[in-house]
Amino acid sequence: MSSICPVCNGLQELTTDCPVCSHTMCDGGRLSDYLGPYSPYREIDVYSMSDSDGTLSGHGGECLHLLNCPDCMHSLTIQIPNL
């Protein structure tokens, strides 16, 4: 059985406060969805390997999500452990 992201699959809600202004950040989805026009339609396993600097995805057992603050426009990525 392959591992799944609890946030992508609606099993867990992602709530994080902005480190700049302390307002609640919005989940922008998987970081890999922003890599190209067809990336949301590709298999998740295509992006399961990490780049040399670890920015594309976690270490195989994690899903990277992009978080955006609607108030101060700060953004960051967070690693969600797969189940």
PyMOL Python script that loads the backbone (N, CA, C, O; Angstrom):
from pymol import cmd

cmd.read_pdbstr("""\
ATOM      1  N   MET A   1       0.842  -1.183   0.000  1.00  0.00           N
ATOM      2  CA  MET A   1       0.000   0.000   0.000  1.00  0.00           C
ATOM      3  C   MET A   1       0.883   1.241   0.000  1.00  0.00           C
ATOM      4  O   MET A   1       1.836   1.325   0.774  1.00  0.00           O
ATOM      5  N   SER A   2       0.578   2.182  -0.844  1.00  0.00           N
ATOM      6  CA  SER A   2       1.365   3.411  -0.903  1.00  0.00           C
ATOM      7  C   SER A   2       0.902   4.378   0.181  1.00  0.00           C
ATOM      8  O   SER A   2      -0.222   4.288   0.675  1.00  0.00           O
ATOM      9  N   SER A   3       1.779   5.292   0.538  1.00  0.00           N
ATOM     10  CA  SER A   3       1.443   6.264   1.572  1.00  0.00           C
ATOM     11  C   SER A   3       0.654   7.420   0.962  1.00  0.00           C
ATOM     12  O   SER A   3       0.793   7.723  -0.223  1.00  0.00           O
ATOM     13  N   ILE A   4      -0.178   8.061   1.789  1.00  0.00           N
ATOM     14  CA  ILE A   4      -1.003   9.168   1.318  1.00  0.00           C
ATOM     15  C   ILE A   4      -0.809  10.383   2.219  1.00  0.00           C
ATOM     16  O   ILE A   4      -0.458  10.254   3.392  1.00  0.00           O
ATOM     17  N   CYS A   5      -1.038  11.543   1.660  1.00  0.00           N
ATOM     18  CA  CYS A   5      -0.976  12.786   2.428  1.00  0.00           C
ATOM     19  C   CYS A   5      -2.337  12.997   3.095  1.00  0.00           C
ATOM     20  O   CYS A   5      -3.357  13.033   2.406  1.00  0.00           O
ATOM     21  N   PRO A   6      -2.372  13.138   4.427  1.00  0.00           N
ATOM     22  CA  PRO A   6      -3.658  13.323   5.103  1.00  0.00           C
ATOM     23  C   PRO A   6      -4.331  14.654   4.763  1.00  0.00           C
ATOM     24  O   PRO A   6      -5.556  14.756   4.836  1.00  0.00           O
ATOM     25  N   VAL A   7      -3.560  15.667   4.397  1.00  0.00           N
ATOM     26  CA  VAL A   7      -4.137  16.968   4.039  1.00  0.00           C
ATOM     27  C   VAL A   7      -4.735  16.906   2.634  1.00  0.00           C
ATOM     28  O   VAL A   7      -5.855  17.369   2.421  1.00  0.00           O
ATOM     29  N   CYS A   8      -4.003  16.342   1.679  1.00  0.00           N
ATOM     30  CA  CYS A   8      -4.504  16.220   0.303  1.00  0.00           C
ATOM     31  C   CYS A   8      -5.767  15.376   0.233  1.00  0.00           C
ATOM     32  O   CYS A   8      -6.629  15.610  -0.614  1.00  0.00           O
ATOM     33  N   ASN A   9      -5.878  14.392   1.123  1.00  0.00           N
ATOM     34  CA  ASN A   9      -7.003  13.468   1.092  1.00  0.00           C
ATOM     35  C   ASN A   9      -8.116  13.834   2.068  1.00  0.00           C
ATOM     36  O   ASN A   9      -9.026  13.034   2.286  1.00  0.00           O
ATOM     37  N   GLY A  10      -8.060  15.028   2.660  1.00  0.00           N
ATOM     38  CA  GLY A  10      -9.133  15.513   3.520  1.00  0.00           C
ATOM     39  C   GLY A  10      -9.230  14.851   4.877  1.00  0.00           C
ATOM     40  O   GLY A  10     -10.260  14.976   5.539  1.00  0.00           O
ATOM     41  N   LEU A  11      -8.197  14.153   5.314  1.00  0.00           N
ATOM     42  CA  LEU A  11      -8.213  13.494   6.615  1.00  0.00           C
ATOM     43  C   LEU A  11      -7.750  14.419   7.737  1.00  0.00           C
ATOM     44  O   LEU A  11      -7.997  14.147   8.912  1.00  0.00           O
ATOM     45  N   GLN A  12      -7.092  15.489   7.380  1.00  0.00           N
ATOM     46  CA  GLN A  12      -6.529  16.417   8.359  1.00  0.00           C
ATOM     47  C   GLN A  12      -6.605  17.826   7.780  1.00  0.00           C
ATOM     48  O   GLN A  12      -6.364  18.033   6.591  1.00  0.00           O
ATOM     49  N   GLU A  13      -6.944  18.789   8.632  1.00  0.00           N
ATOM     50  CA  GLU A  13      -6.975  20.185   8.191  1.00  0.00           C
ATOM     51  C   GLU A  13      -5.651  20.838   8.554  1.00  0.00           C
ATOM     52  O   GLU A  13      -5.123  20.625   9.646  1.00  0.00           O
ATOM     53  N   LEU A  14      -5.127  21.620   7.651  1.00  0.00           N
ATOM     54  CA  LEU A  14      -3.848  22.289   7.862  1.00  0.00           C
ATOM     55  C   LEU A  14      -4.107  23.704   8.364  1.00  0.00           C
ATOM     56  O   LEU A  14      -4.610  24.549   7.624  1.00  0.00           O
ATOM     57  N   THR A  15      -3.763  23.959   9.624  1.00  0.00           N
ATOM     58  CA  THR A  15      -3.910  25.294  10.201  1.00  0.00           C
ATOM     59  C   THR A  15      -2.572  25.711  10.785  1.00  0.00           C
ATOM     60  O   THR A  15      -2.049  25.064  11.692  1.00  0.00           O
ATOM     61  N   THR A  16      -2.028  26.787  10.261  1.00  0.00           N
ATOM     62  CA  THR A  16      -0.740  27.312  10.701  1.00  0.00           C
ATOM     63  C   THR A  16      -0.830  28.829  10.759  1.00  0.00           C
ATOM     64  O   THR A  16      -1.409  29.460   9.875  1.00  0.00           O
ATOM     65  N   ASP A  17      -0.255  29.406  11.802  1.00  0.00           N
ATOM     66  CA  ASP A  17      -0.219  30.860  11.919  1.00  0.00           C
ATOM     67  C   ASP A  17       0.990  31.403  11.179  1.00  0.00           C
ATOM     68  O   ASP A  17       2.049  30.776  11.147  1.00  0.00           O
ATOM     69  N   CYS A  18       0.823  32.564  10.592  1.00  0.00           N
ATOM     70  CA  CYS A  18       1.894  33.226   9.856  1.00  0.00           C
ATOM     71  C   CYS A  18       2.996  33.655  10.829  1.00  0.00           C
ATOM     72  O   CYS A  18       2.703  34.271  11.854  1.00  0.00           O
ATOM     73  N   PRO A  19       4.250  33.342  10.524  1.00  0.00           N
ATOM     74  CA  PRO A  19       5.345  33.746  11.409  1.00  0.00           C
ATOM     75  C   PRO A  19       5.617  35.255  11.376  1.00  0.00           C
ATOM     76  O   PRO A  19       6.322  35.773  12.241  1.00  0.00           O
ATOM     77  N   VAL A  20       5.064  35.958  10.386  1.00  0.00           N
ATOM     78  CA  VAL A  20       5.291  37.400  10.261  1.00  0.00           C
ATOM     79  C   VAL A  20       4.216  38.202  10.993  1.00  0.00           C
ATOM     80  O   VAL A  20       4.531  39.073  11.804  1.00  0.00           O
ATOM     81  N   CYS A  21       2.931  37.903  10.702  1.00  0.00           N
ATOM     82  CA  CYS A  21       1.844  38.713  11.263  1.00  0.00           C
ATOM     83  C   CYS A  21       0.913  37.945  12.199  1.00  0.00           C
ATOM     84  O   CYS A  21       0.005  38.543  12.775  1.00  0.00           O
ATOM     85  N   SER A  22       1.113  36.648  12.365  1.00  0.00           N
ATOM     86  CA  SER A  22       0.340  35.779  13.270  1.00  0.00           C
ATOM     87  C   SER A  22      -1.096  35.512  12.831  1.00  0.00           C
ATOM     88  O   SER A  22      -1.869  34.958  13.612  1.00  0.00           O
ATOM     89  N   HIS A  23      -1.479  35.879  11.625  1.00  0.00           N
ATOM     90  CA  HIS A  23      -2.801  35.529  11.116  1.00  0.00           C
ATOM     91  C   HIS A  23      -2.763  34.097  10.579  1.00  0.00           C
ATOM     92  O   HIS A  23      -1.690  33.556  10.313  1.00  0.00           O
ATOM     93  N   THR A  24      -3.932  33.495  10.422  1.00  0.00           N
ATOM     94  CA  THR A  24      -4.011  32.130   9.921  1.00  0.00           C
ATOM     95  C   THR A  24      -3.661  32.094   8.439  1.00  0.00           C
ATOM     96  O   THR A  24      -4.178  32.880   7.645  1.00  0.00           O
ATOM     97  N   MET A  25      -2.776  31.170   8.083  1.00  0.00           N
ATOM     98  CA  MET A  25      -2.350  31.025   6.689  1.00  0.00           C
ATOM     99  C   MET A  25      -3.312  30.109   5.943  1.00  0.00           C
ATOM    100  O   MET A  25      -3.984  29.278   6.554  1.00  0.00           O
ATOM    101  N   CYS A  26      -3.378  30.262   4.630  1.00  0.00           N
ATOM    102  CA  CYS A  26      -4.226  29.442   3.760  1.00  0.00           C
ATOM    103  C   CYS A  26      -3.372  28.392   3.059  1.00  0.00           C
ATOM    104  O   CYS A  26      -2.264  28.676   2.604  1.00  0.00           O
ATOM    105  N   ASP A  27      -3.903  27.180   2.978  1.00  0.00           N
ATOM    106  CA  ASP A  27      -3.208  26.100   2.279  1.00  0.00           C
ATOM    107  C   ASP A  27      -3.377  26.302   0.783  1.00  0.00           C
ATOM    108  O   ASP A  27      -4.497  26.330   0.273  1.00  0.00           O
ATOM    109  N   GLY A  28      -2.261  26.442   0.086  1.00  0.00           N
ATOM    110  CA  GLY A  28      -2.294  26.615  -1.364  1.00  0.00           C
ATOM    111  C   GLY A  28      -2.200  25.306  -2.121  1.00  0.00           C
ATOM    112  O   GLY A  28      -2.180  25.307  -3.352  1.00  0.00           O
ATOM    113  N   GLY A  29      -2.140  24.184  -1.410  1.00  0.00           N
ATOM    114  CA  GLY A  29      -2.046  22.883  -2.057  1.00  0.00           C
ATOM    115  C   GLY A  29      -0.614  22.385  -2.139  1.00  0.00           C
ATOM    116  O   GLY A  29       0.304  22.971  -1.565  1.00  0.00           O
ATOM    117  N   ARG A  30      -0.445  21.286  -2.870  1.00  0.00           N
ATOM    118  CA  ARG A  30       0.881  20.679  -3.006  1.00  0.00           C
ATOM    119  C   ARG A  30       1.812  21.588  -3.791  1.00  0.00           C
ATOM    120  O   ARG A  30       1.412  22.192  -4.786  1.00  0.00           O
ATOM    121  N   LEU A  31       3.034  21.680  -3.345  1.00  0.00           N
ATOM    122  CA  LEU A  31       4.041  22.480  -4.038  1.00  0.00           C
ATOM    123  C   LEU A  31       4.260  21.960  -5.456  1.00  0.00           C
ATOM    124  O   LEU A  31       4.487  22.748  -6.374  1.00  0.00           O
ATOM    125  N   SER A  32       4.196  20.658  -5.639  1.00  0.00           N
ATOM    126  CA  SER A  32       4.429  20.073  -6.963  1.00  0.00           C
ATOM    127  C   SER A  32       3.361  20.481  -7.976  1.00  0.00           C
ATOM    128  O   SER A  32       3.601  20.392  -9.180  1.00  0.00           O
ATOM    129  N   ASP A  33       2.183  20.928  -7.518  1.00  0.00           N
ATOM    130  CA  ASP A  33       1.130  21.375  -8.438  1.00  0.00           C
ATOM    131  C   ASP A  33       1.498  22.666  -9.157  1.00  0.00           C
ATOM    132  O   ASP A  33       0.868  23.016 -10.155  1.00  0.00           O
ATOM    133  N   TYR A  34       2.507  23.376  -8.665  1.00  0.00           N
ATOM    134  CA  TYR A  34       2.907  24.652  -9.251  1.00  0.00           C
ATOM    135  C   TYR A  34       4.075  24.516 -10.228  1.00  0.00           C
ATOM    136  O   TYR A  34       4.585  25.526 -10.714  1.00  0.00           O
ATOM    137  N   LEU A  35       4.503  23.301 -10.522  1.00  0.00           N
ATOM    138  CA  LEU A  35       5.695  23.096 -11.342  1.00  0.00           C
ATOM    139  C   LEU A  35       5.454  23.197 -12.839  1.00  0.00           C
ATOM    140  O   LEU A  35       6.414  23.323 -13.599  1.00  0.00           O
ATOM    141  N   GLY A  36       4.232  23.147 -13.278  1.00  0.00           N
ATOM    142  CA  GLY A  36       3.950  23.240 -14.705  1.00  0.00           C
ATOM    143  C   GLY A  36       2.469  23.111 -14.964  1.00  0.00           C
ATOM    144  O   GLY A  36       1.708  22.798 -14.048  1.00  0.00           O
ATOM    145  N   PRO A  37       2.040  23.344 -16.196  1.00  0.00           N
ATOM    146  CA  PRO A  37       0.613  23.349 -16.495  1.00  0.00           C
ATOM    147  C   PRO A  37      -0.072  21.992 -16.329  1.00  0.00           C
ATOM    148  O   PRO A  37      -1.281  21.938 -16.106  1.00  0.00           O
ATOM    149  N   TYR A  38       0.672  20.911 -16.435  1.00  0.00           N
ATOM    150  CA  TYR A  38       0.067  19.587 -16.306  1.00  0.00           C
ATOM    151  C   TYR A  38       0.445  18.891 -15.008  1.00  0.00           C
ATOM    152  O   TYR A  38       0.046  17.746 -14.795  1.00  0.00           O
ATOM    153  N   SER A  39       1.193  19.538 -14.147  1.00  0.00           N
ATOM    154  CA  SER A  39       1.651  18.878 -12.927  1.00  0.00           C
ATOM    155  C   SER A  39       0.521  18.448 -11.992  1.00  0.00           C
ATOM    156  O   SER A  39       0.677  17.419 -11.334  1.00  0.00           O
ATOM    157  N   PRO A  40      -0.619  19.165 -11.882  1.00  0.00           N
ATOM    158  CA  PRO A  40      -1.683  18.659 -11.019  1.00  0.00           C
ATOM    159  C   PRO A  40      -2.303  17.355 -11.516  1.00  0.00           C
ATOM    160  O   PRO A  40      -2.953  16.644 -10.749  1.00  0.00           O
ATOM    161  N   TYR A  41      -2.104  17.038 -12.796  1.00  0.00           N
ATOM    162  CA  TYR A  41      -2.712  15.848 -13.377  1.00  0.00           C
ATOM    163  C   TYR A  41      -1.771  14.656 -13.442  1.00  0.00           C
ATOM    164  O   TYR A  41      -2.168  13.572 -13.867  1.00  0.00           O
ATOM    165  N   ARG A  42      -0.530  14.848 -13.023  1.00  0.00           N
ATOM    166  CA  ARG A  42       0.445  13.755 -13.047  1.00  0.00           C
ATOM    167  C   ARG A  42       0.330  12.944 -11.773  1.00  0.00           C
ATOM    168  O   ARG A  42      -0.231  13.404 -10.778  1.00  0.00           O
ATOM    169  N   GLU A  43       0.858  11.751 -11.809  1.00  0.00           N
ATOM    170  CA  GLU A  43       0.856  10.892 -10.633  1.00  0.00           C
ATOM    171  C   GLU A  43       1.662  11.541  -9.516  1.00  0.00           C
ATOM    172  O   GLU A  43       2.695  12.160  -9.771  1.00  0.00           O
ATOM    173  N   ILE A  44       1.199  11.404  -8.296  1.00  0.00           N
ATOM    174  CA  ILE A  44       1.903  11.983  -7.156  1.00  0.00           C
ATOM    175  C   ILE A  44       3.281  11.363  -7.004  1.00  0.00           C
ATOM    176  O   ILE A  44       4.216  12.050  -6.592  1.00  0.00           O
ATOM    177  N   ASP A  45       3.432  10.085  -7.323  1.00  0.00           N
ATOM    178  CA  ASP A  45       4.719   9.398  -7.186  1.00  0.00           C
ATOM    179  C   ASP A  45       5.806  10.008  -8.057  1.00  0.00           C
ATOM    180  O   ASP A  45       6.988   9.835  -7.761  1.00  0.00           O
ATOM    181  N   VAL A  46       5.443  10.718  -9.125  1.00  0.00           N
ATOM    182  CA  VAL A  46       6.434  11.354  -9.992  1.00  0.00           C
ATOM    183  C   VAL A  46       7.238  12.372  -9.203  1.00  0.00           C
ATOM    184  O   VAL A  46       8.419  12.582  -9.480  1.00  0.00           O
ATOM    185  N   TYR A  47       6.607  13.006  -8.221  1.00  0.00           N
ATOM    186  CA  TYR A  47       7.260  14.051  -7.442  1.00  0.00           C
ATOM    187  C   TYR A  47       7.691  13.578  -6.057  1.00  0.00           C
ATOM    188  O   TYR A  47       8.003  14.408  -5.203  1.00  0.00           O
ATOM    189  N   SER A  48       7.718  12.284  -5.814  1.00  0.00           N
ATOM    190  CA  SER A  48       8.015  11.794  -4.471  1.00  0.00           C
ATOM    191  C   SER A  48       9.499  11.792  -4.147  1.00  0.00           C
ATOM    192  O   SER A  48       9.868  11.626  -2.985  1.00  0.00           O
ATOM    193  N   MET A  49      10.357  11.971  -5.138  1.00  0.00           N
ATOM    194  CA  MET A  49      11.792  12.028  -4.871  1.00  0.00           C
ATOM    195  C   MET A  49      12.199  13.460  -4.591  1.00  0.00           C
ATOM    196  O   MET A  49      11.671  14.392  -5.198  1.00  0.00           O
ATOM    197  N   SER A  50      13.130  13.636  -3.683  1.00  0.00           N
ATOM    198  CA  SER A  50      13.561  14.989  -3.351  1.00  0.00           C
ATOM    199  C   SER A  50      14.687  15.433  -4.266  1.00  0.00           C
ATOM    200  O   SER A  50      15.478  14.619  -4.744  1.00  0.00           O
ATOM    201  N   ASP A  51      14.747  16.743  -4.502  1.00  0.00           N
ATOM    202  CA  ASP A  51      15.875  17.324  -5.213  1.00  0.00           C
ATOM    203  C   ASP A  51      17.085  17.308  -4.296  1.00  0.00           C
ATOM    204  O   ASP A  51      16.979  16.961  -3.120  1.00  0.00           O
ATOM    205  N   SER A  52      18.216  17.678  -4.830  1.00  0.00           N
ATOM    206  CA  SER A  52      19.426  17.707  -4.016  1.00  0.00           C
ATOM    207  C   SER A  52      19.308  18.697  -2.864  1.00  0.00           C
ATOM    208  O   SER A  52      19.928  18.502  -1.819  1.00  0.00           O
ATOM    209  N   ASP A  53      18.520  19.756  -3.039  1.00  0.00           N
ATOM    210  CA  ASP A  53      18.351  20.722  -1.954  1.00  0.00           C
ATOM    211  C   ASP A  53      17.058  20.506  -1.178  1.00  0.00           C
ATOM    212  O   ASP A  53      16.770  21.267  -0.254  1.00  0.00           O
ATOM    213  N   GLY A  54      16.260  19.476  -1.530  1.00  0.00           N
ATOM    214  CA  GLY A  54      15.052  19.128  -0.795  1.00  0.00           C
ATOM    215  C   GLY A  54      13.871  20.051  -1.023  1.00  0.00           C
ATOM    216  O   GLY A  54      12.915  20.013  -0.249  1.00  0.00           O
ATOM    217  N   THR A  55      13.901  20.879  -2.055  1.00  0.00           N
ATOM    218  CA  THR A  55      12.825  21.841  -2.238  1.00  0.00           C
ATOM    219  C   THR A  55      11.642  21.299  -3.029  1.00  0.00           C
ATOM    220  O   THR A  55      10.538  21.827  -2.903  1.00  0.00           O
ATOM    221  N   LEU A  56      11.833  20.275  -3.830  1.00  0.00           N
ATOM    222  CA  LEU A  56      10.735  19.766  -4.653  1.00  0.00           C
ATOM    223  C   LEU A  56       9.744  18.979  -3.821  1.00  0.00           C
ATOM    224  O   LEU A  56       8.538  19.198  -3.937  1.00  0.00           O
ATOM    225  N   SER A  57      10.209  18.089  -3.003  1.00  0.00           N
ATOM    226  CA  SER A  57       9.342  17.296  -2.147  1.00  0.00           C
ATOM    227  C   SER A  57      10.129  16.888  -0.931  1.00  0.00           C
ATOM    228  O   SER A  57      11.321  17.177  -0.818  1.00  0.00           O
ATOM    229  N   GLY A  58       9.464  16.223  -0.029  1.00  0.00           N
ATOM    230  CA  GLY A  58      10.136  15.777   1.172  1.00  0.00           C
ATOM    231  C   GLY A  58      11.084  14.642   0.852  1.00  0.00           C
ATOM    232  O   GLY A  58      11.635  14.576  -0.246  1.00  0.00           O
ATOM    233  N   HIS A  59      11.269  13.774   1.782  1.00  0.00           N
ATOM    234  CA  HIS A  59      12.210  12.670   1.586  1.00  0.00           C
ATOM    235  C   HIS A  59      11.462  11.385   1.264  1.00  0.00           C
ATOM    236  O   HIS A  59      11.821  10.317   1.761  1.00  0.00           O
ATOM    237  N   GLY A  60      10.435  11.478   0.444  1.00  0.00           N
ATOM    238  CA  GLY A  60       9.676  10.310   0.027  1.00  0.00           C
ATOM    239  C   GLY A  60       8.492  10.026   0.927  1.00  0.00           C
ATOM    240  O   GLY A  60       7.478   9.510   0.457  1.00  0.00           O
ATOM    241  N   GLY A  61       8.592  10.350   2.220  1.00  0.00           N
ATOM    242  CA  GLY A  61       7.509  10.106   3.158  1.00  0.00           C
ATOM    243  C   GLY A  61       6.784  11.374   3.544  1.00  0.00           C
ATOM    244  O   GLY A  61       6.064  11.401   4.542  1.00  0.00           O
ATOM    245  N   GLU A  62       6.967  12.429   2.763  1.00  0.00           N
ATOM    246  CA  GLU A  62       6.361  13.709   3.098  1.00  0.00           C
ATOM    247  C   GLU A  62       5.774  14.369   1.857  1.00  0.00           C
ATOM    248  O   GLU A  62       6.212  14.121   0.734  1.00  0.00           O
ATOM    249  N   CYS A  63       4.784  15.206   2.082  1.00  0.00           N
ATOM    250  CA  CYS A  63       4.160  15.982   1.011  1.00  0.00           C
ATOM    251  C   CYS A  63       4.373  17.456   1.350  1.00  0.00           C
ATOM    252  O   CYS A  63       4.018  17.898   2.442  1.00  0.00           O
ATOM    253  N   LEU A  64       4.944  18.208   0.433  1.00  0.00           N
ATOM    254  CA  LEU A  64       5.186  19.626   0.676  1.00  0.00           C
ATOM    255  C   LEU A  64       3.975  20.447   0.246  1.00  0.00           C
ATOM    256  O   LEU A  64       3.499  20.326  -0.883  1.00  0.00           O
ATOM    257  N   HIS A  65       3.483  21.281   1.155  1.00  0.00           N
ATOM    258  CA  HIS A  65       2.351  22.157   0.873  1.00  0.00           C
ATOM    259  C   HIS A  65       2.793  23.603   0.934  1.00  0.00           C
ATOM    260  O   HIS A  65       3.610  23.985   1.772  1.00  0.00           O
ATOM    261  N   LEU A  66       2.245  24.400   0.037  1.00  0.00           N
ATOM    262  CA  LEU A  66       2.522  25.829  -0.003  1.00  0.00           C
ATOM    263  C   LEU A  66       1.471  26.549   0.832  1.00  0.00           C
ATOM    264  O   LEU A  66       0.272  26.373   0.615  1.00  0.00           O
ATOM    265  N   LEU A  67       1.919  27.357   1.786  1.00  0.00           N
ATOM    266  CA  LEU A  67       1.017  28.140   2.623  1.00  0.00           C
ATOM    267  C   LEU A  67       1.183  29.613   2.289  1.00  0.00           C
ATOM    268  O   LEU A  67       2.300  30.093   2.095  1.00  0.00           O
ATOM    269  N   ASN A  68       0.065  30.329   2.222  1.00  0.00           N
ATOM    270  CA  ASN A  68       0.070  31.759   1.910  1.00  0.00           C
ATOM    271  C   ASN A  68      -0.703  32.511   2.986  1.00  0.00           C
ATOM    272  O   ASN A  68      -1.735  32.038   3.463  1.00  0.00           O
ATOM    273  N   CYS A  69      -0.206  33.672   3.363  1.00  0.00           N
ATOM    274  CA  CYS A  69      -0.911  34.535   4.304  1.00  0.00           C
ATOM    275  C   CYS A  69      -1.691  35.573   3.500  1.00  0.00           C
ATOM    276  O   CYS A  69      -1.092  36.336   2.741  1.00  0.00           O
ATOM    277  N   PRO A  70      -3.016  35.615   3.652  1.00  0.00           N
ATOM    278  CA  PRO A  70      -3.809  36.586   2.893  1.00  0.00           C
ATOM    279  C   PRO A  70      -3.627  38.024   3.377  1.00  0.00           C
ATOM    280  O   PRO A  70      -3.982  38.962   2.664  1.00  0.00           O
ATOM    281  N   ASP A  71      -3.081  38.208   4.573  1.00  0.00           N
ATOM    282  CA  ASP A  71      -2.923  39.558   5.120  1.00  0.00           C
ATOM    283  C   ASP A  71      -1.601  40.208   4.729  1.00  0.00           C
ATOM    284  O   ASP A  71      -1.587  41.335   4.234  1.00  0.00           O
ATOM    285  N   CYS A  72      -0.485  39.504   4.948  1.00  0.00           N
ATOM    286  CA  CYS A  72       0.821  40.120   4.667  1.00  0.00           C
ATOM    287  C   CYS A  72       1.498  39.546   3.421  1.00  0.00           C
ATOM    288  O   CYS A  72       2.586  39.985   3.047  1.00  0.00           O
ATOM    289  N   MET A  73       0.850  38.555   2.772  1.00  0.00           N
ATOM    290  CA  MET A  73       1.340  37.927   1.538  1.00  0.00           C
ATOM    291  C   MET A  73       2.606  37.087   1.733  1.00  0.00           C
ATOM    292  O   MET A  73       3.265  36.736   0.754  1.00  0.00           O
ATOM    293  N   HIS A  74       2.949  36.765   2.966  1.00  0.00           N
ATOM    294  CA  HIS A  74       4.096  35.889   3.226  1.00  0.00           C
ATOM    295  C   HIS A  74       3.725  34.470   2.798  1.00  0.00           C
ATOM    296  O   HIS A  74       2.577  34.057   2.965  1.00  0.00           O
ATOM    297  N   SER A  75       4.673  33.729   2.254  1.00  0.00           N
ATOM    298  CA  SER A  75       4.422  32.338   1.875  1.00  0.00           C
ATOM    299  C   SER A  75       5.563  31.464   2.369  1.00  0.00           C
ATOM    300  O   SER A  75       6.695  31.919   2.532  1.00  0.00           O
ATOM    301  N   LEU A  76       5.240  30.207   2.603  1.00  0.00           N
ATOM    302  CA  LEU A  76       6.233  29.234   3.038  1.00  0.00           C
ATOM    303  C   LEU A  76       5.756  27.847   2.675  1.00  0.00           C
ATOM    304  O   LEU A  76       4.588  27.650   2.337  1.00  0.00           O
ATOM    305  N   THR A  77       6.660  26.885   2.745  1.00  0.00           N
ATOM    306  CA  THR A  77       6.289  25.493   2.516  1.00  0.00           C
ATOM    307  C   THR A  77       6.401  24.743   3.828  1.00  0.00           C
ATOM    308  O   THR A  77       7.240  25.053   4.674  1.00  0.00           O
ATOM    309  N   ILE A  78       5.543  23.758   3.979  1.00  0.00           N
ATOM    310  CA  ILE A  78       5.537  22.934   5.180  1.00  0.00           C
ATOM    311  C   ILE A  78       5.503  21.476   4.756  1.00  0.00           C
ATOM    312  O   ILE A  78       4.841  21.120   3.781  1.00  0.00           O
ATOM    313  N   GLN A  79       6.222  20.631   5.494  1.00  0.00           N
ATOM    314  CA  GLN A  79       6.266  19.201   5.193  1.00  0.00           C
ATOM    315  C   GLN A  79       5.187  18.487   5.993  1.00  0.00           C
ATOM    316  O   GLN A  79       5.140  18.593   7.218  1.00  0.00           O
ATOM    317  N   ILE A  80       4.323  17.761   5.295  1.00  0.00           N
ATOM    318  CA  ILE A  80       3.265  16.981   5.921  1.00  0.00           C
ATOM    319  C   ILE A  80       3.665  15.513   5.833  1.00  0.00           C
ATOM    320  O   ILE A  80       3.823  14.993   4.729  1.00  0.00           O
ATOM    321  N   PRO A  81       3.835  14.824   6.973  1.00  0.00           N
ATOM    322  CA  PRO A  81       4.190  13.397   6.918  1.00  0.00           C
ATOM    323  C   PRO A  81       3.050  12.576   6.310  1.00  0.00           C
ATOM    324  O   PRO A  81       1.890  12.742   6.687  1.00  0.00           O
ATOM    325  N   ASN A  82       3.383  11.702   5.379  1.00  0.00           N
ATOM    326  CA  ASN A  82       2.396  10.813   4.774  1.00  0.00           C
ATOM    327  C   ASN A  82       2.006   9.722   5.757  1.00  0.00           C
ATOM    328  O   ASN A  82       2.776   9.355   6.644  1.00  0.00           O
ATOM    329  N   LEU A  83       0.789   9.212   5.578  1.00  0.00           N
ATOM    330  CA  LEU A  83       0.297   8.105   6.410  1.00  0.00           C
ATOM    331  C   LEU A  83       0.621   6.789   5.753  1.00  0.00           C
ATOM    332  O   LEU A  83       0.292   5.732   6.292  1.00  0.00           O
TER     333      LEU A  83
END
""", "prot")
cmd.dss("prot")
cmd.show_as("cartoon", "prot")
cmd.util.cbc("prot")
cmd.orient("prot")
